[in-house]
Amino acid sequence: MKKIIYAASCLLLIAAMLICASSCGTKSNDVINVFNWGEYIDSSLIPEFEKETGIHVNYSTAPTCEEMYAKIRNGGVNYDIVVPSDYMVSRMIEEGMLEKIDFDNVPNFKYVDESFRNPEYDPENEYSVPYQWGTVGVVYNKDIVDENESDIGSWDLLWNQKYSKQILMFDNSRDAIGIALKKMGKSYNVTSEDDIRAAAQLLIDEKPLVQAYVQDQIFDKIEGEEAAIAPCYAGDYFLMCEELGEGSEEKLGFFTPEEGSNLYVDAMCIPAGSQNKEGAEKFINFICDPKNMAVNTEYIYYSTAESAARDLLPDGMKHSSVMYPSGNELNQFETFTNLPVNCRRLYDKLWIKIMSA
């Protein structure tokens, strides 16, 4: 998902993908093929897992949940671990694309907090284990965006003509149309064709103001001051601040829009047809070890579903209300659910219309 590319991890992932090109699809108990979001793991964990288990990891990435789904659905490459978001887990279960996990091989599942067990997207907790979770807000450049004129605080900022061509938008239909629905005061999960079409029209209206539709490129464009405003995963905001260094919080602002926003869970799953299911379960168990989970969480700045891992984080992270909203703060957020087939087709059709407008 959306992470800063450090030189060491980049070299590791490139090497792994080159190996994957020749070995993915071959059956071996000594190899697993992991398919995750871009820059969504502390790369030091991969050789640590290999050393501990003797299992080699081929690691490849996808920029969006939809592209991850399409690649798995189309076949051609066999994966043993995938990390889709909540609503996509539900869809993949529905379509028979996932294997049930043998939790006898994942004893570290005991560390997953009760509030993240038996979720709506996997109510019997048979197919998934939480990897990381987080929220979505808006990041903005304080030198450009006027905080004194109440420009901030709402999704309206992404439609503010004053910042034409300084605005970025997510490059996927579910997030982008969802933002427009929230701006309208609607749920992310509405099934009304009229509401979905109205949200798409809002994005068409916004398009002349948008500099680019992006995912990982948000980092470079915001940090390089090529753009000033973008929807942003909370973890990515912290990573941008870390990359910019001292004084970054005076440079970059972040808020949760008053209309509400998205809370998501990304989960580790095993695709149907995995060539090394037992090795995949060992990988899931390894990540769920609180020590490893804390290392990963501290590196990528997303939120862990394990209190035992959270307790190992630096104070500034484990007590952050942005990373770990609670109580009334959680009422601002809504999760995506798996939409009916007719709605998904409508999203696809409207996204093509938005992109070609």
Beta strands, then each sheet from edge to edge (+ up, - down):
strand 1: 31-37
strand 2: 56-62
strand 3: 81-82
strand 4: 129-141
strand 5: 167-170
strand 6: 210-214
strand 7: 229-233
strand 8: 252-255
strand 9: 261-268
strand 10: 333-334
sheet 1: 2+ 1+ 3+
sheet 2: 7+ 4- 8+
sheet 3: 7+ 4- 9+ 10+
sheet 4: 5+ 6+
end
